């Protein structure tokens, strides 16, 4: 099931007012993403648009500060995309930052591959390839 058909399915199950509000917020977020400088894209979320006041949440204070300095140009950019915001309210929400994901532990090279590399390393003459193979084999404990 595609994301758009899932969104349509969920929207059909919501009360009309809530579904329309959700669509409006999604359209406002899309307009915001097009209006923001590239460095800020992905760091700012639309929280609410009510009575011309656009409430935005940023993932850090640095982004919020930069955004506060660019509110006039942002309001003009949003107006060009059909969003009628007269004021922008910015707040910091660190929970918007992507969570740290531990790196996945990878299996080492199989013993047969290490044996083959050790055999190749013994047969080639000195040079950059031999140095690289020495480092690789030392890293895997075969040297």
N, C-alpha and C positions, 0 to 999 in steps of 0.2 A: 504494500500500500504506500503510495507516495505521500510526501508531507502535505501537499496541497489537498489531496483527497481526504487525508486524516483531519486537516484543519476544517474542511467543509463538513465532514461528519460531526466533529465536535461542535461546530457552530450551529448545526441544525438541531443539536440537543440542548443548546443554551437558550435562555429566554431572549427574546428579540432585542431588548435594550442592552443586555450584556454582550451579546454577539456583535451588535453595531459598535459599541464602545471598544471592544477588543479590536475590531477591524480598523477603527479610527486610530487607535494607539499603534497598531502595526504600520499603518500608512505614515503616521507621524515619525515613527522610528526609521522607516525607509527614507523619508525626506531628510531627516536629521543626518543619517549616514551619508547621503549625497552632499549635504551642505557642510559637513565637518572637514577640516584639514585632514590629510592622510594620517598624520601622526596621532590624531585623536580618535580616528575611526576604530570602533570595537571597544573603546574604553568608556563610552557614554551611553546611558540607557534612558529612554523616555519613561517617566513615572506617571505623569498626569498632564492633561491639557484641559484647563478649565478657566472660563472667563478671560481668555487671552494670556493666562499665566501658564507657561510651559515649565514643568518641574522636571529637572534632569538629575540623574545620579551618576557620579563618576567613580571609578575604581581607586583613585588616589587623589591626594591633595594637590599634587603637581598638575594633574589633568584639570582639576576643578579650577585652579588658579588661572591656568592658561585659557580655559573656557570663559571665565568671568571677564577676561580682558578682550574677548572677541565676541561679546554678546550682540553688539550692534550689527556687525557683519553677519553673524549667525541668524539674527532675526530677519535681515534682508534676504539671506539665502533661503531661509525657510519660506518666506513670503513668495519667493519665486517658484517654490514647489507646492504652493497652495495651502500652507499652514499659517493660520492667522494667530501668531503669537506676538504680543506686545511687550511682554516681560519674560525674562528667563530666571528661574530660581534654581540654583545649583547646590547640590549636597554631595557629600562624600560617603560612599558605601563600599568599604574595602571588600565586602563579601562578593563583589562583582569580579574581583581578580580571579583568574583561573587558579584552581587548587594545584599544589605541587603533586606531581605523580612520580612515584619512585621509578627509577629505571628498571626495565625488565632484565632479570638475570638471564644471560645467554649461555647456552652450553658451549664448551670449548670445542676446538677442532677434534674430530675423531682420531683415535690413536693411529689408525692406518694412514690418515692424511699426514699426521705429524711424522710418521716413519718415512713416508715418501718425500716429504720436504727435507728431512734430515739426510736422506740418501742423496737428494739433489744438491744439497748444500755441501756435502762431502766431495761431490764430483766437479763442481764449477770452480773456476779460478776467481781470485780476489777481484772485488769490484763492488759497485753499489748494490747489485742484486744479492751478492753473498752477504754483504753487511745487513741488508734488509731481512734476509732469511735468518741470519744469526740473531737479530733482535726478536723476530717472530718466535723462533724456537726457544730463546731464553725466556720470553714472556710466558710461553706455555710449559716451561720447565723441562724442555727436551735437550737443552744444551749443556 
